[in-house]
Amino acid sequence: MTSFRPIIKEGNPLLRKKSRPVSLPLSPEDRETLQNMLDYLAYASDPNNDERPGVGLAAPQIGINKRLVALYFVEDSDEEGVEPTVETFAFANPTIVSHSVQKAYLTSGEGCLSVDEDRPGYVERYAFVTIEAYDLVSNQMVRLKFRGYRAMVIQHEIDHLEGVLYVDRLNKKDPYQVSEGAIGL
């Protein structure tokens, strides 16, 4: 993984730029970038490596001002000896086309590969979202629904494409304040 681009850290102005849409179908360069992003997330999730693990990565986090997002979800099995299930997504130009009224937040708080310092508090997001995006694997536009934790992750990554970090969404006066009816996940 020595050839992978380093993660850009908070304070770098590249994280605050709105990302440009990519041309479709994806160019070989954009396909390679998305695949490298997925490869990085897989590598970092291996406990034998020294990288900080993450479930999502947006192109701005590696200094590329394009609307590209990779997601890497690992579901551990409750059965002994059964390997975890891995589900990956690699999207170009993802947009939220609909969402729930109900809000949700992660009770453990959010984290980010670009934010090294722990920032306590809750970030409220939509409990359910539907996105449209160009999918790396199928090479076509897709419409997918994400719920719960996965909805939180895709919204976090789309925020990166808008130049927004999760720390911007923390309530400055009371970081643990949540709206009535918000679901803790």
Residue frames as a rotation matrix with the C-alpha (Angstrom) as fourth column:
MET 1
0.562 0.827 0.000 0.00
0.827 -0.562 0.000 0.00
0.000 0.000 -1.000 0.00
THR 2
-0.201 -0.716 -0.669 2.98
0.626 -0.619 0.474 2.32
-0.754 -0.323 0.572 -0.16
SER 3
-0.856 -0.129 0.500 1.73
0.501 -0.440 0.745 3.67
0.124 0.889 0.441 -3.51
PHE 4
0.139 0.990 0.017 -1.59
0.941 -0.137 0.311 4.83
0.310 -0.028 -0.950 -2.05
ARG 5
-0.191 -0.132 0.973 -2.15
0.097 -0.989 -0.115 8.56
0.977 0.072 0.202 -1.64
PRO 6
-0.881 -0.158 -0.447 -1.99
0.448 0.031 -0.894 9.78
0.154 -0.987 0.044 1.95
ILE 7
0.182 0.970 -0.164 -5.16
0.954 -0.133 0.269 10.82
0.239 -0.206 -0.949 3.75
ILE 8
-0.411 -0.201 0.889 -5.56
0.159 -0.976 -0.147 14.62
0.898 0.081 0.433 3.81
LYS 9
-0.466 0.155 -0.871 -6.03
0.880 0.185 -0.437 15.92
0.094 -0.970 -0.223 7.36
GLU 10
0.632 0.754 -0.176 -8.31
0.775 -0.611 0.163 18.54
0.015 -0.240 -0.971 8.86
GLY 11
0.333 -0.486 -0.808 -6.96
0.134 -0.824 0.551 22.02
-0.933 -0.292 -0.209 8.24
ASN 12
-0.764 -0.544 0.348 -6.00
0.387 0.046 0.921 21.28
-0.517 0.838 0.176 4.64
PRO 13
-0.428 0.629 -0.649 -8.05
-0.575 -0.743 -0.342 23.62
-0.697 0.227 0.680 2.40
LEU 14
-0.822 0.111 -0.559 -8.63
-0.450 0.474 0.757 20.80
0.349 0.873 -0.340 -0.13
LEU 15
-0.802 0.538 -0.260 -11.12
0.597 0.719 -0.355 19.26
-0.004 -0.440 -0.898 2.33
ARG 16
-0.350 0.666 -0.659 -13.24
0.267 -0.604 -0.751 22.42
-0.898 -0.439 0.034 2.18
LYS 17
-0.757 0.055 -0.651 -13.67
-0.600 -0.453 0.660 22.57
-0.259 0.890 0.376 -1.59
LYS 18
0.377 0.895 0.237 -16.84
-0.518 0.416 -0.747 21.41
-0.767 0.159 0.621 -3.28
SER 19
-0.488 -0.617 0.618 -15.97
0.078 0.674 0.735 18.45
-0.870 0.406 -0.281 -5.51
ARG 20
-0.392 0.253 -0.885 -16.51
-0.886 -0.361 0.290 18.38
-0.247 0.898 0.366 -9.25
PRO 21
0.651 0.617 0.442 -18.77
-0.396 0.773 -0.495 15.78
-0.648 0.147 0.748 -10.87
VAL 22
-0.536 -0.806 0.252 -16.95
-0.209 0.416 0.885 13.19
-0.818 0.421 -0.391 -12.95
SER 23
-0.217 0.397 -0.892 -17.74
-0.976 -0.080 0.202 12.39
0.009 0.914 0.405 -16.58
LEU 24
-0.043 0.300 0.953 -19.63
-0.275 0.914 -0.300 9.20
-0.961 -0.275 0.043 -17.30
PRO 25
0.890 -0.031 -0.455 -18.88
0.265 0.846 0.462 6.52
0.370 -0.532 0.762 -18.16
LEU 26
0.803 -0.589 -0.090 -15.90
-0.121 -0.309 0.943 6.60
-0.584 -0.747 -0.319 -15.85
SER 27
0.535 -0.743 -0.401 -12.49
-0.716 -0.147 -0.682 7.22
0.448 0.652 -0.611 -17.32
PRO 28
0.425 -0.472 -0.772 -9.81
0.365 0.870 -0.331 4.61
0.828 -0.141 0.542 -16.65
GLU 29
-0.637 -0.696 0.331 -8.19
0.027 -0.449 -0.893 7.07
0.770 -0.560 0.305 -14.23
ASP 30
-0.231 0.633 0.739 -11.41
-0.913 -0.403 0.060 7.55
0.335 -0.661 0.671 -12.22
ARG 31
0.741 0.438 -0.509 -12.06
-0.304 0.895 0.326 3.78
0.599 -0.087 0.796 -12.19
GLU 32
-0.011 -0.854 -0.521 -8.54
0.449 0.461 -0.765 3.24
0.893 -0.243 0.378 -10.86
THR 33
-0.662 -0.193 0.724 -8.99
-0.431 -0.692 -0.579 5.93
0.613 -0.695 0.375 -8.20
LEU 34
0.307 0.869 0.387 -12.21
-0.894 0.125 0.430 4.32
0.326 -0.478 0.816 -6.96
GLN 35
0.715 -0.089 -0.693 -10.63
0.093 0.995 -0.031 0.87
0.693 -0.042 0.720 -6.92
ASN 36
-0.395 -0.918 -0.035 -7.61
0.264 -0.076 -0.962 2.23
0.880 -0.389 0.272 -5.02
MET 37
-0.370 0.350 0.861 -9.97
-0.802 -0.588 -0.106 3.81
0.469 -0.729 0.498 -2.48
LEU 38
0.747 0.659 -0.081 -11.68
-0.561 0.692 0.453 0.44
0.355 -0.293 0.888 -1.93
ASP 39
0.378 -0.699 -0.607 -8.31
0.360 0.715 -0.599 -1.30
0.853 0.009 0.522 -1.72
TYR 40
-0.576 -0.593 0.563 -7.17
-0.243 -0.533 -0.810 1.18
0.781 -0.603 0.163 0.92
LEU 41
0.089 0.702 0.706 -10.28
-0.960 -0.129 0.249 0.60
0.266 -0.700 0.663 3.06
ALA 42
0.863 0.176 -0.474 -9.79
-0.131 0.983 0.127 -3.18
0.488 -0.048 0.871 2.80
TYR 43
-0.027 -0.971 -0.239 -6.11
0.347 0.215 -0.913 -2.88
0.937 -0.107 0.331 3.69
ALA 44
-0.567 -0.196 0.800 -6.80
-0.515 -0.674 -0.529 -0.55
0.643 -0.712 0.282 6.63
SER 45
0.441 0.821 0.361 -9.49
-0.828 0.218 0.517 -2.86
0.346 -0.527 0.776 8.01
ASP 46
0.502 -0.365 -0.784 -6.96
0.238 0.930 -0.281 -5.69
0.831 -0.045 0.554 8.40
PRO 47
0.988 -0.063 0.141 -5.82
-0.154 -0.322 0.934 -5.66
-0.014 -0.945 -0.328 12.05
ASN 48
0.484 -0.866 0.128 -2.37
0.781 0.493 0.384 -6.82
-0.395 -0.086 0.915 10.91
ASN 49
-0.053 -0.465 0.884 -1.76
0.764 -0.589 -0.264 -3.45
0.643 0.661 0.386 9.25
ASP 50
-0.588 -0.321 -0.742 -0.91
0.769 -0.507 -0.390 -0.18
-0.251 -0.800 0.545 10.97
GLU 51
-0.801 0.328 0.500 -3.46
0.074 -0.775 0.627 1.94
0.594 0.540 0.597 9.10
ARG 52
-0.773 0.630 0.077 -6.41
-0.323 -0.286 -0.902 3.51
-0.546 -0.722 0.424 10.87
PRO 53
-0.729 0.516 0.450 -9.50
0.672 0.665 0.326 1.57
-0.131 0.540 -0.832 9.76
GLY 54
-0.658 0.599 -0.456 -12.47
-0.501 -0.801 -0.329 3.29
-0.562 0.012 0.827 8.17
VAL 55
-0.206 0.681 0.703 -15.73
0.526 0.683 -0.507 2.36
-0.825 0.265 -0.499 6.49
GLY 56
0.774 0.501 0.386 -15.85
0.597 -0.376 -0.709 5.20
-0.210 0.780 -0.590 4.00
LEU 57
-0.347 -0.873 -0.342 -13.53
0.507 -0.482 0.715 7.34
-0.789 0.074 0.610 1.96
ALA 58
0.830 0.558 0.013 -14.25
0.350 -0.503 -0.791 10.28
-0.434 0.661 -0.612 -0.34
ALA 59
0.435 -0.684 0.585 -11.86
0.821 0.035 -0.570 11.45
0.370 0.728 0.577 -3.05
PRO 60
0.625 -0.239 0.743 -11.27
-0.235 -0.965 -0.113 14.86
0.744 -0.104 -0.660 -1.40
GLN 61
0.897 -0.265 0.354 -9.72
-0.317 0.175 0.932 12.98
-0.309 -0.948 0.073 1.53
ILE 62
0.307 -0.842 0.444 -6.91
0.698 0.516 0.497 11.88
-0.648 0.157 0.746 -0.78
GLY 63
-0.340 -0.507 -0.792 -6.56
0.038 -0.849 0.527 15.28
-0.940 0.149 0.308 -2.43
ILE 64
-0.897 0.117 0.426 -8.72
0.441 0.156 0.884 14.60
0.036 0.981 -0.192 -5.49
ASN 65
-0.692 0.624 -0.361 -11.46
-0.360 -0.733 -0.577 17.16
-0.625 -0.270 0.732 -6.14
LYS 66
-0.677 0.492 -0.548 -13.92
-0.446 0.318 0.837 14.70
0.585 0.811 0.004 -7.70
ARG 67
0.044 0.826 0.562 -17.26
-0.998 0.066 -0.019 13.25
-0.053 -0.560 0.827 -6.61
LEU 68
-0.016 -0.168 -0.986 -16.04
-0.287 0.945 -0.156 9.73
0.958 0.280 -0.064 -5.87
VAL 69
0.094 0.149 0.984 -16.92
-0.996 0.008 0.094 7.69
0.006 -0.989 0.149 -2.76
ALA 70
-0.322 -0.197 -0.926 -15.93
-0.219 0.967 -0.130 4.21
0.921 0.161 -0.355 -1.56
LEU 71
0.272 0.461 0.845 -17.67
-0.954 0.014 0.300 2.29
0.126 -0.888 0.443 1.25
TYR 72
-0.397 -0.480 -0.782 -16.42
-0.286 0.875 -0.391 -0.86
0.872 0.068 -0.485 2.99
PHE 73
0.243 0.611 0.754 -18.81
-0.946 -0.022 0.324 -2.55
0.214 -0.792 0.572 5.43
VAL 74
-0.678 -0.445 -0.585 -17.75
-0.249 0.888 -0.388 -5.57
0.692 -0.117 -0.713 7.47
GLU 75
0.368 0.830 0.418 -20.46
-0.836 0.099 0.539 -7.57
0.406 -0.548 0.731 9.24
ASP 76
-0.748 -0.626 0.220 -19.12
-0.652 0.631 -0.420 -9.99
0.124 -0.458 -0.880 11.84
SER 77
-0.063 0.694 -0.717 -20.92
-0.212 0.693 0.689 -13.30
0.975 0.195 0.104 12.12
ASP 78
0.310 0.261 0.914 -22.40
-0.942 -0.048 0.333 -14.43
0.131 -0.964 0.231 15.42
GLU 79
0.998 0.064 -0.021 -21.32
-0.063 0.997 0.047 -17.98
0.024 -0.045 0.999 14.59
GLU 80
0.348 -0.924 0.159 -17.87
-0.452 -0.017 0.892 -19.10
-0.821 -0.382 -0.424 15.64
GLY 81
-0.349 -0.644 0.681 -15.57
0.321 0.601 0.732 -19.92
-0.880 0.474 -0.003 12.75
VAL 82
0.423 0.545 0.724 -17.67
0.886 -0.080 -0.457 -18.06
-0.191 0.835 -0.517 10.18
GLU 83
-0.645 -0.740 0.192 -15.81
0.763 -0.610 0.214 -15.37
-0.041 0.284 0.958 8.29
PRO 84
-0.273 0.536 -0.799 -17.20
0.136 -0.801 -0.583 -11.84
-0.952 -0.268 0.146 8.40
THR 85
0.304 0.452 0.839 -19.25
0.929 0.056 -0.367 -10.66
-0.213 0.890 -0.403 5.43
VAL 86
-0.577 -0.516 -0.633 -17.82
0.287 -0.854 0.435 -7.74
-0.765 0.069 0.641 3.48
GLU 87
0.406 0.682 0.608 -19.96
0.885 -0.129 -0.447 -5.49
-0.227 0.719 -0.657 1.29
THR 88
-0.570 -0.691 -0.445 -18.39
0.481 -0.719 0.501 -2.75
-0.666 0.071 0.742 -0.76
PHE 89
0.678 0.685 0.268 -19.70
0.660 -0.406 -0.633 0.14
-0.324 0.605 -0.727 -2.80
ALA 90
-0.556 -0.798 -0.232 -17.84
0.547 -0.562 0.620 2.47
-0.626 0.218 0.749 -5.14
PHE 91
0.441 0.877 0.191 -19.82
0.812 -0.299 -0.501 5.42
-0.382 0.376 -0.844 -6.46
ALA 92
-0.828 -0.507 0.239 -19.33
0.561 -0.749 0.352 8.35
0.001 0.425 0.905 -8.76
ASN 93
-0.791 0.461 0.402 -21.51
-0.264 -0.850 0.456 11.44
0.552 0.255 0.794 -8.45
PRO 94
-0.521 0.641 -0.563 -23.67
0.800 0.598 -0.059 10.17
0.298 -0.481 -0.824 -5.57
THR 95
-0.752 0.374 0.543 -26.66
-0.420 -0.907 0.043 12.31
0.508 -0.196 0.839 -4.63
ILE 96
-0.812 0.583 -0.028 -29.38
0.330 0.419 -0.846 11.91
-0.482 -0.696 -0.532 -2.06
VAL 97
-0.820 0.551 0.157 -32.70
-0.003 -0.279 0.960 11.85
0.573 0.787 0.230 -3.95
SER 98
0.355 0.902 0.247 -34.98
-0.289 -0.145 0.946 11.21
0.889 -0.408 0.209 -0.97
HIS 99
-0.783 -0.606 -0.138 -34.73
-0.011 0.236 -0.972 10.83
0.622 -0.759 -0.192 2.77
SER 100
-0.076 0.729 -0.680 -36.74
0.893 0.354 0.279 10.15
0.444 -0.586 -0.678 5.89
VAL 101
0.486 0.272 0.830 -38.13
-0.180 -0.899 0.400 12.89
0.855 -0.344 -0.388 8.07
GLN 102
0.996 -0.070 -0.053 -36.85
0.072 0.307 0.949 10.97
-0.050 -0.949 0.311 11.09
LYS 103
0.371 -0.920 0.124 -33.33
-0.745 -0.375 -0.551 11.72
0.554 0.112 -0.825 12.23
ALA 104
0.919 -0.215 -0.332 -30.76
0.347 0.841 0.415 9.36
0.190 -0.496 0.847 13.71
TYR 105
0.462 -0.835 0.299 -27.32
-0.811 -0.534 -0.238 9.63
0.358 -0.132 -0.924 15.28
LEU 106
0.202 -0.507 -0.838 -24.52
0.186 0.860 -0.475 7.30
0.962 -0.059 0.268 16.26
THR 107
0.971 0.240 0.019 -24.40
0.018 -0.154 0.988 6.89
0.240 -0.958 -0.154 20.04
SER 108
0.417 -0.896 -0.153 -20.64
0.820 0.298 0.488 6.35
-0.391 -0.329 0.859 19.81
GLY 109
0.398 -0.239 -0.886 -20.28
-0.268 -0.954 0.137 9.58
-0.877 0.183 -0.444 17.82
GLU 110
0.991 -0.087 0.100 -18.76
0.118 0.239 -0.964 9.89
0.060 0.967 0.248 14.38
GLY 111
0.196 -0.976 -0.098 -15.16
0.151 -0.069 0.986 9.63
-0.969 -0.208 0.134 13.39
CYS 112
0.983 0.070 -0.172 -13.25
-0.147 -0.272 -0.951 10.48
-0.113 0.960 -0.257 10.26
LEU 113
0.496 -0.846 0.195 -9.96
0.863 0.505 0.000 9.41
-0.099 0.168 0.981 8.69
SER 114
0.031 -0.466 0.884 -9.26
0.535 -0.740 -0.409 13.11
0.844 0.486 0.226 8.07
VAL 115
0.438 0.160 0.884 -9.89
-0.584 -0.697 0.416 14.16
0.683 -0.699 -0.212 11.69
ASP 116
-0.303 -0.690 -0.658 -7.24
0.113 0.659 -0.744 12.80
0.946 -0.300 -0.121 14.04
GLU 117
-0.941 -0.048 0.336 -8.50
-0.304 -0.319 -0.897 14.46
0.150 -0.946 0.286 17.22
ASP 118
-0.577 0.774 -0.261 -11.52
0.789 0.611 0.070 12.82
0.213 -0.165 -0.963 18.86
ARG 119
-0.852 0.401 0.336 -14.51
-0.395 -0.914 0.090 15.19
0.343 -0.056 0.938 18.78
PRO 120
-0.831 0.550 -0.086 -17.25
0.491 0.652 -0.578 14.05
-0.262 -0.522 -0.812 21.15
GLY 121
-0.488 0.766 -0.419 -20.90
-0.545 -0.642 -0.539 14.64
-0.682 -0.035 0.731 20.39
TYR 122
-0.134 0.588 0.798 -23.75
0.551 0.713 -0.433 13.52
-0.824 0.381 -0.420 18.17
VAL 123
-0.868 -0.035 -0.495 -24.28
-0.391 -0.567 0.725 14.32
-0.306 0.823 0.478 14.51
GLU 124
0.002 0.940 0.340 -27.91
-0.022 0.340 -0.940 14.07
-1.000 -0.006 0.021 13.47
ARG 125
-0.879 -0.185 -0.440 -28.53
-0.447 -0.004 0.894 12.73
-0.167 0.983 -0.079 10.01
TYR 126
0.092 0.936 -0.341 -31.47
-0.972 0.158 0.173 11.19
0.215 0.316 0.924 8.16
ALA 127
0.003 -0.015 1.000 -32.37
-0.586 0.810 0.014 7.69
-0.810 -0.586 -0.006 9.40
PHE 128
0.195 0.108 0.975 -33.02
0.635 0.743 -0.209 6.52
-0.747 0.660 0.076 5.80
VAL 129
-0.042 -0.185 -0.982 -31.73
-0.590 -0.789 0.173 7.84
-0.807 0.586 -0.076 2.49
THR 130
0.643 0.119 0.757 -32.11
0.548 0.619 -0.563 6.89
-0.535 0.777 0.332 -1.14
ILE 131
-0.044 -0.730 -0.682 -29.18
-0.316 -0.637 0.703 7.75
-0.948 0.247 -0.203 -3.36
GLU 132
0.974 0.094 0.205 -28.55
0.167 0.311 -0.936 7.77
-0.152 0.946 0.287 -7.06
ALA 133
0.246 -0.952 -0.183 -25.01
-0.597 -0.298 0.744 7.22
-0.763 -0.074 -0.642 -8.26
TYR 134
0.539 -0.260 -0.802 -22.92
-0.672 0.442 -0.595 5.70
0.508 0.859 0.064 -10.98
ASP 135
0.778 -0.164 0.606 -21.73
-0.377 0.650 0.660 2.32
-0.503 -0.742 0.444 -9.71
LEU 136
-0.119 -0.949 -0.292 -18.18
-0.933 0.006 0.360 1.11
-0.340 0.315 -0.886 -10.40
VAL 137
-0.613 -0.171 0.771 -19.14
-0.151 0.984 0.098 -2.59
-0.776 -0.056 -0.629 -10.50
SER 138
0.122 0.781 0.613 -22.26
0.600 0.433 -0.672 -2.48
-0.790 0.450 -0.416 -12.68
ASN 139
-0.848 -0.517 0.115 -21.03
0.429 -0.542 0.722 0.45
-0.311 0.662 0.682 -14.81
GLN 140
-0.333 0.790 0.515 -24.46
0.529 -0.295 0.795 2.04
0.780 0.537 -0.320 -14.67
MET 141
-0.538 0.282 0.795 -26.59
-0.635 -0.755 -0.162 4.42
0.555 -0.592 0.585 -12.69
VAL 142
-0.499 0.391 -0.773 -28.12
0.599 0.801 0.019 2.82
0.627 -0.454 -0.634 -9.61
ARG 143
-0.034 0.532 0.846 -30.69
-0.651 -0.654 0.385 3.85
0.758 -0.538 0.369 -7.03
LEU 144
-0.339 -0.200 -0.919 -30.09
0.450 0.824 -0.345 2.37
0.826 -0.531 -0.189 -3.58
LYS 145
0.652 0.555 0.518 -31.65
-0.283 -0.456 0.844 2.73
0.704 -0.696 -0.140 -0.14
PHE 146
-0.496 -0.789 -0.362 -29.48
0.231 0.282 -0.931 2.94
0.837 -0.546 0.042 2.95
ARG 147
0.669 0.730 0.138 -30.81
-0.028 -0.161 0.986 2.62
0.742 -0.664 -0.088 6.50
GLY 148
0.953 -0.182 -0.243 -29.36
0.278 0.199 0.940 3.12
-0.123 -0.963 0.240 9.95
TYR 149
0.319 -0.926 -0.200 -25.58
0.198 -0.142 0.970 2.99
-0.927 -0.349 0.138 10.22
ARG 150
-0.314 -0.446 0.838 -25.09
0.881 0.193 0.433 2.71
-0.355 0.874 0.332 6.47
ALA 151
0.575 0.580 0.577 -27.26
0.725 -0.688 -0.031 5.78
0.379 0.436 -0.816 5.93
MET 152
0.854 -0.323 -0.407 -25.05
0.081 -0.692 0.718 7.67
-0.513 -0.646 -0.565 8.38
VAL 153
-0.058 -0.970 0.235 -21.90
0.436 0.187 0.880 6.62
-0.898 0.153 0.412 6.52
ILE 154
-0.143 0.011 0.990 -23.08
0.988 -0.059 0.143 7.55
0.060 0.998 -0.002 3.02
GLN 155
0.852 0.472 0.229 -24.26
0.450 -0.881 0.143 10.95
0.269 -0.018 -0.963 4.26
HIS 156
0.593 -0.729 -0.340 -20.90
0.115 -0.342 0.933 11.52
-0.797 -0.593 -0.119 5.96
GLU 157
-0.327 -0.774 0.543 -19.07
0.671 0.215 0.710 10.75
-0.666 0.596 0.449 2.70
ILE 158
0.200 0.454 0.868 -21.39
0.912 -0.409 0.004 12.89
0.357 0.791 -0.496 0.57
ASP 159
0.925 0.054 -0.375 -20.71
0.246 -0.838 0.486 15.73
-0.288 -0.543 -0.789 3.04
HIS 160
0.008 -0.998 -0.066 -17.01
0.386 -0.058 0.921 15.42
-0.923 -0.033 0.385 2.13
LEU 161
-0.306 -0.085 0.948 -17.94
0.951 0.015 0.308 16.02
-0.040 0.996 0.076 -1.50
GLU 162
0.627 0.606 0.490 -19.55
0.580 -0.783 0.226 19.29
0.521 0.142 -0.842 -0.41
GLY 163
-0.252 -0.823 0.508 -16.52
0.073 -0.540 -0.838 20.39
0.965 -0.174 0.197 1.63
VAL 164
0.390 0.498 0.775 -18.25
-0.765 -0.292 0.573 19.62
0.512 -0.817 0.267 4.95
LEU 165
-0.687 -0.585 -0.431 -16.69
-0.155 0.697 -0.700 17.69
0.710 -0.414 -0.569 7.85
TYR 166
0.070 0.756 -0.651 -18.73
0.635 0.469 0.613 15.96
0.769 -0.456 -0.448 10.54
VAL 167
-0.512 -0.322 -0.797 -17.27
0.847 -0.343 -0.405 18.36
-0.143 -0.882 0.448 13.13
ASP 168
-0.951 0.222 0.215 -19.14
-0.127 -0.916 0.381 21.17
0.281 0.335 0.899 11.35
ARG 169
-0.148 0.970 -0.193 -22.41
-0.135 0.174 0.976 19.42
0.980 0.171 0.105 12.21
LEU 170
-0.386 -0.029 -0.922 -21.73
0.845 0.390 -0.366 19.14
0.370 -0.920 -0.126 15.95
ASN 171
0.712 0.634 0.302 -23.81
0.387 -0.713 0.584 21.46
0.586 -0.299 -0.754 18.12
LYS 172
-0.209 -0.911 0.356 -21.21
0.161 -0.392 -0.906 23.89
0.965 -0.132 0.229 19.47
LYS 173
-0.150 0.219 0.964 -23.16
-0.832 -0.554 -0.004 24.75
0.534 -0.803 0.266 22.63
ASP 174
0.114 0.249 0.962 -24.33
-0.749 0.658 -0.082 21.23
-0.653 -0.711 0.261 23.51
PRO 175
-0.520 -0.443 -0.730 -22.66
-0.848 0.372 0.378 18.52
0.104 0.816 -0.569 21.38
TYR 176
-0.985 0.164 0.043 -24.86
0.153 0.968 -0.199 15.80
-0.075 -0.190 -0.979 22.91
GLN 177
-0.332 0.913 -0.235 -28.18
-0.445 -0.371 -0.815 17.51
-0.832 -0.166 0.530 22.21
VAL 178
-0.955 0.127 0.270 -30.51
0.294 0.545 0.785 15.62
-0.048 0.829 -0.558 19.87
SER 179
-0.605 0.796 -0.005 -33.90
-0.690 -0.521 0.503 16.38
0.398 0.307 0.865 18.40
GLU 180
-0.221 0.652 0.725 -37.00
-0.665 0.443 -0.601 14.82
-0.713 -0.616 0.336 19.88
GLY 181
0.782 0.602 0.164 -37.67
-0.353 0.644 -0.679 11.48
-0.514 0.473 0.716 18.20
ALA 182
0.253 -0.765 -0.592 -34.13
-0.896 0.045 -0.441 11.06
0.364 0.642 -0.675 16.87
ILE 183
0.984 0.106 -0.146 -32.98
-0.069 0.969 0.237 7.42
0.166 -0.223 0.960 16.96
GLY 184
0.237 -0.936 0.262 -29.72
-0.901 -0.110 0.420 6.49
-0.364 -0.336 -0.869 18.65
LEU 185
0.852 0.000 -0.524 -27.88
-0.313 0.802 -0.509 3.80
0.420 0.598 0.683 16.70
